[in-house]
Amino acid sequence: MLSLALLSLVSSALPLEELFAKVDPSVVTVRVGTKSLTENASGTVMVVAIVTGSGVLVHGEGFVVTAAHVVESAEMIQVHWLDGFSANAKVVSLSRSEDIALLKVDSLPVRAVVAQLGDSAALKPGQRLFAIGAPYGLEHSLTQGVVSALRTNDRPGLMPKHLVQTDVPLNQGNSGGPLFNERGEVVGIASFMLSQSGGSVGLNFAVPSNTVRTRLFDEALPYIGVGLRFIPREVAEIFNWPWDAGFLVETVRPQSVADVAGLRAGQISSEVGGNRVQLGGDFILAVNGVPSSDTAGVAKALRALKVGELIKYDVIRKGKPAHVEVAVPAGLGVPLLTKLRKQF
């Protein structure tokens, strides 16, 4: 019989070794299989790779939070637990702009441990944090540090709007893993680092837990298999685009409803303000008649849709207007996520 343990809060900080033992079983390693095509002297070659990231179980129904960039191009996703248990998973919701994704695993270990989401608004510089993840594939590695700063990005869309800056060492493989406070609550999801060497130099960034709660549960949107990036007017002007703010389609999951409907992903990798952006894909000007510049209105329109109803995109494709309609897929949708949110 499946037994779920919900991590209880403590009134005062436990020694780090006790906290680590308490929360580590909630942390998972996320292995992702990807396929890509590349050109060489012999022609087109398919490259298959396995990417490793981290994640954390946040709900007893089998929901795992990780980073969007870890899973957005996945052909296959496997989640691995501390006790050796593993299960396949699929993406339920994903925000490329906020770099967070919600996975649903097919099954859970007998003694699954669920981590609690904390209140990231309560964080202050100097507060102690620790991370658990799989840097360079070294699973369940513990690193510690402090909150360095709380950042608000002035150019939302290119990177998450709100960020926790920390000197907790984070490296390749930590992406998607949790940052815990001294109460054992998840207060951030590891996103990226700034480094010229490729290794951690103490400039590391995580998406706050309140963003996770809002975007993946409170304001969950139907997932159709696309990775979108909001491009504000100021950034559109950098590219000399004559259109107002919109959503750039960076990735489209193969055989997803978006792929079948004909939304097109970017093929050209570019750098804008230190951020990698996939250009050349569809640029969405309006969703169900709502201008893309009205992000709140777009979100409201999408959340109101039921399974089978159409998402109608007005797009620019290679400089010309086009129209794409995508049916909201069946399965785990917004109503269930909203119900799950109420169980926190």
Secondary structure as GFF3:
##gff-version 3
##sequence-region A 1 344
A	DSSP	beta_strand	3	6	.	.	.	ID=ss1
A	DSSP	alpha_helix	16	23	.	.	.	ID=ss2
A	DSSP	three_ten_helix	24	26	.	.	.	ID=ss3
A	DSSP	beta_strand	27	40	.	.	.	ID=ss4
A	DSSP	beta_strand	43	59	.	.	.	ID=ss5
A	DSSP	beta_strand	63	66	.	.	.	ID=ss6
A	DSSP	alpha_helix	68	71	.	.	.	ID=ss7
A	DSSP	beta_strand	76	80	.	.	.	ID=ss8
A	DSSP	beta_strand	86	95	.	.	.	ID=ss9
A	DSSP	beta_strand	100	105	.	.	.	ID=ss10
A	DSSP	beta_strand	111	114	.	.	.	ID=ss11
A	DSSP	three_ten_helix	120	122	.	.	.	ID=ss12
A	DSSP	beta_strand	128	133	.	.	.	ID=ss13
A	DSSP	three_ten_helix	135	137	.	.	.	ID=ss14
A	DSSP	beta_strand	141	152	.	.	.	ID=ss15
A	DSSP	beta_strand	162	166	.	.	.	ID=ss16
A	DSSP	beta_strand	178	180	.	.	.	ID=ss17
A	DSSP	beta_strand	186	193	.	.	.	ID=ss18
A	DSSP	beta_strand	204	208	.	.	.	ID=ss19
A	DSSP	alpha_helix	209	213	.	.	.	ID=ss20
A	DSSP	pi_helix	214	218	.	.	.	ID=ss21
A	DSSP	beta_strand	226	231	.	.	.	ID=ss22
A	DSSP	alpha_helix	233	238	.	.	.	ID=ss23
A	DSSP	beta_strand	246	252	.	.	.	ID=ss24
A	DSSP	alpha_helix	257	261	.	.	.	ID=ss25
A	DSSP	beta_strand	268	272	.	.	.	ID=ss26
A	DSSP	beta_strand	275	279	.	.	.	ID=ss27
A	DSSP	beta_strand	283	287	.	.	.	ID=ss28
A	DSSP	beta_strand	290	291	.	.	.	ID=ss29
A	DSSP	alpha_helix	295	303	.	.	.	ID=ss30
A	DSSP	beta_strand	310	317	.	.	.	ID=ss31
A	DSSP	beta_strand	320	327	.	.	.	ID=ss32
A	DSSP	alpha_helix	334	341	.	.	.	ID=ss33
###
